């Protein structure tokens, strides 16, 4: 159940919002066609599925305070947390280079259509955001980290696929001249971001358990009993 909850939260809350608001460069440039959006989305899923678990291992066994105790008691006091950004970005850049080599080898047409935006995945805020969210959420196991990486990539994939489909349809619509191009795209992007943020209340609104209501009910029953006794006494007095 924990895996399922984390899966849907990371899709609809974390990476969809990151794709819309922070990954603007490749998100807007590659979303003109659905085919290129699908290719870049698949690359992002692969990169996140590899980098988030790898960065979880780095965080657990290298970067957290006391993580180096496995090297010996003299290293238990070391805190390498200040290297988080450097280590995470190095891992992401390595995986992006691997993706670029694979895409160029097996799909030259997709490689040419993605252009410079494929290597730009290395500096995409959504990719780094996946690892930083993993760190801030304090994910406990490697399996959950792998789940989080894959589901975050799916969230980014759905976001760029949705905007690409809308932009293909809107190309044949009667858009006012001042809003054509990036103008209407930014408006749609903002509306999509608001829509994705609304999922936060749906998925997290029932986490807190309500307080038991037995005591207030008992107090109400006591008050009603006292009122009925007083009313009975008044009736006897009148008689």
C-alpha positions in Angstrom: 0.0 0.0 0.0 2.9 2.4 0.8 4.3 1.8 -2.8 0.9 2.6 -4.4 0.4 5.8 -2.3 3.9 7.0 -3.1 3.4 6.2 -6.8 0.3 8.3 -7.2 1.5 11.2 -5.0 4.8 11.5 -7.0 2.9 11.4 -10.3 0.2 14.0 -9.6 1.9 16.2 -7.0 5.6 16.4 -7.5 6.8 15.9 -11.0 3.8 17.2 -12.9 4.1 20.5 -11.1 7.9 20.5 -11.6 7.4 19.8 -15.3 5.0 22.7 -15.7 6.7 25.3 -13.6 10.4 24.5 -13.5 11.3 22.3 -16.5 10.2 25.1 -18.8 13.1 25.0 -21.3 12.7 21.6 -22.8 9.1 21.4 -21.7 8.0 24.2 -24.0 10.5 23.6 -26.8 9.9 19.9 -27.4 6.2 19.9 -26.8 5.3 21.2 -30.3 4.7 17.6 -31.5 3.5 14.5 -29.7 6.1 12.3 -31.2 9.1 14.3 -29.9 7.3 14.8 -26.6 6.9 11.0 -26.2 10.6 10.5 -27.0 11.8 13.0 -24.5 9.3 11.8 -21.9 10.6 8.2 -22.3 14.2 9.5 -21.8 13.2 11.4 -18.7 11.5 8.2 -17.2 14.7 6.2 -17.9 17.0 8.9 -16.3 14.8 9.3 -13.2 14.4 5.6 -12.8 18.2 5.2 -12.6 19.3 8.4 -10.9 16.8 8.6 -8.0 17.8 5.1 -6.7 21.5 5.8 -7.2 21.2 9.1 -5.5 19.3 7.4 -2.6 22.3 5.1 -2.2 24.7 8.0 -2.2 22.5 9.9 0.3 22.2 6.9 2.7 25.8 5.6 2.6 27.8 8.8 1.9 26.0 12.1 2.4 23.9 11.9 5.5 25.3 12.7 8.9 27.0 9.6 10.3 26.5 7.7 7.0 30.2 6.9 6.8 30.1 4.8 10.0 30.4 1.7 7.8 34.1 2.8 7.2 34.8 2.8 10.9 33.9 4.6 14.1 36.4 7.4 13.3 34.3 8.4 10.3 30.9 8.4 12.0 31.0 12.1 12.9 31.6 13.2 9.3 28.8 15.1 7.5 29.1 15.3 3.7 25.7 16.8 3.1 27.1 19.9 1.5 28.1 17.7 -1.5 24.5 16.7 -2.2 24.0 19.0 -5.2 27.4 18.1 -6.8 26.9 14.4 -6.4 23.3 14.4 -7.6 24.1 16.5 -10.7 27.2 14.3 -11.5 25.0 11.2 -11.4 22.3 12.8 -13.5 24.8 14.0 -16.1 26.4 10.6 -16.4 23.0 8.9 -17.0 22.0 11.6 -19.6 25.2 11.0 -21.5 24.3 7.3 -21.6 20.8 8.1 -22.8 22.1 10.4 -25.5 24.5 7.7 -26.8 21.7 5.0 -26.9 19.2 7.3 -28.7 21.8 8.4 -31.2 22.6 4.8 -31.9 19.2 3.3 -32.3 17.0 6.3 -33.3 18.9 8.9 -35.2 15.7 10.6 -36.4 14.5 11.1 -32.8 18.0 12.3 -31.8 17.9 14.9 -34.5 14.4 16.1 -33.6 15.3 16.5 -29.9 18.5 18.3 -30.8 20.1 20.2 -27.9 17.3 19.5 -25.6 18.3 15.9 -25.0 21.6 16.8 -23.2 19.8 19.6 -21.5 18.0 16.9 -19.4 21.1 17.0 -17.3 20.3 20.5 -16.0 16.5 20.1 -16.1 15.1 21.2 -12.7 12.5 18.4 -12.8 15.3 15.7 -12.9 17.2 17.2 -10.0 13.9 17.9 -8.2 13.2 14.1 -8.3 16.4 13.4 -6.2 15.9 16.4 -3.9 12.2 15.4 -3.2 13.4 11.9 -2.5 15.9 13.3 0.0 13.4 15.7 1.6 10.7 13.0 1.9 13.2 10.7 3.7 12.3 7.7 1.6 13.3 4.7 3.7 14.1 1.8 1.3 15.8 1.3 -2.1 12.5 -0.2 -3.5 10.6 3.0 -2.6 13.3 5.1 -4.2 13.0 3.1 -7.4 9.2 3.4 -7.3 9.5 7.2 -6.7 11.9 7.6 -9.6 9.8 5.7 -12.1 6.5 7.4 -11.0 8.1 10.8 -11.1 9.2 10.2 -14.7 5.7 9.1 -15.6 4.4 12.3 -14.1 6.7 14.4 -16.3 5.9 12.2 -19.3 2.1 12.8 -18.8 2.6 16.5 -18.4 4.6 17.1 -21.6 2.4 14.7 -23.5 -0.7 16.6 -22.4 0.7 20.0 -23.4 2.0 18.6 -26.7 -1.5 17.2 -27.6 -3.1 20.6 -26.7 -0.6 22.5 -28.8 -1.2 20.3 -31.8 -5.0 20.8 -31.5 -4.7 24.6 -30.8 -2.6 25.0 -34.0 -5.9 24.8 -36.0 -7.9 26.9 -33.6 -8.9 30.6 -34.0 -6.5 32.0 -31.4 -6.3 35.9 -31.1 -3.2 37.2 -32.9 -1.5 38.7 -29.8 -1.7 35.3 -28.0 -0.5 33.0 -30.8 2.7 31.0 -30.1 4.2 31.2 -26.6 1.4 33.5 -25.3 -1.4 30.9 -25.4 1.1 28.2 -24.4 2.0 30.0 -21.2 -1.7 30.5 -20.4 -2.4 26.8 -20.9 0.7 25.9 -18.9 -0.5 28.0 -16.0 -3.9 26.4 -16.1 -2.4 22.9 -16.2 -0.2 23.8 -13.2 -3.2 24.9 -11.2 -5.0 21.7 -12.2 -2.1 19.5 -11.1 -1.8 21.3 -7.8 -5.4 20.5 -7.1 -4.5 16.8 -6.9 -2.6 17.6 -3.7 -5.8 17.9 -1.6 -7.4 14.8 -3.2 -4.4 12.6 -2.4 -3.4 14.0 1.0 -6.6 15.3 2.5 -7.5 12.2 4.5 -4.1 11.4 6.1 -4.9 12.8 9.5 -7.2 10.7 11.7 -10.1 12.5 13.3 -10.3 12.7 17.1 -12.8 10.4 18.8 -16.2 12.0 19.4 -17.4 9.7 22.3 -16.8 12.3 25.1 -18.8 15.2 23.4 -21.7 12.8 22.8 -21.6 11.7 26.4 -21.8 15.3 27.5 -24.7 16.0 25.2 -26.6 13.0 26.7 -25.9 14.2 30.2 -27.2 17.7 29.4 -30.3 16.2 27.8 -30.9 14.0 30.9 -30.6 17.0 33.3 -33.0 19.0 31.1 -35.6 16.3 31.1 -35.4 15.9 34.9 -35.8 19.7 35.4 -38.8 19.7 33.0 -40.4 16.8 35.0 -39.9 18.7 38.3 -41.5 21.8 36.8 -44.5 19.8 35.6 -45.0 18.3 39.1 -44.8 21.8 40.7 -47.5 23.1 38.3 -49.7 20.1 39.1 
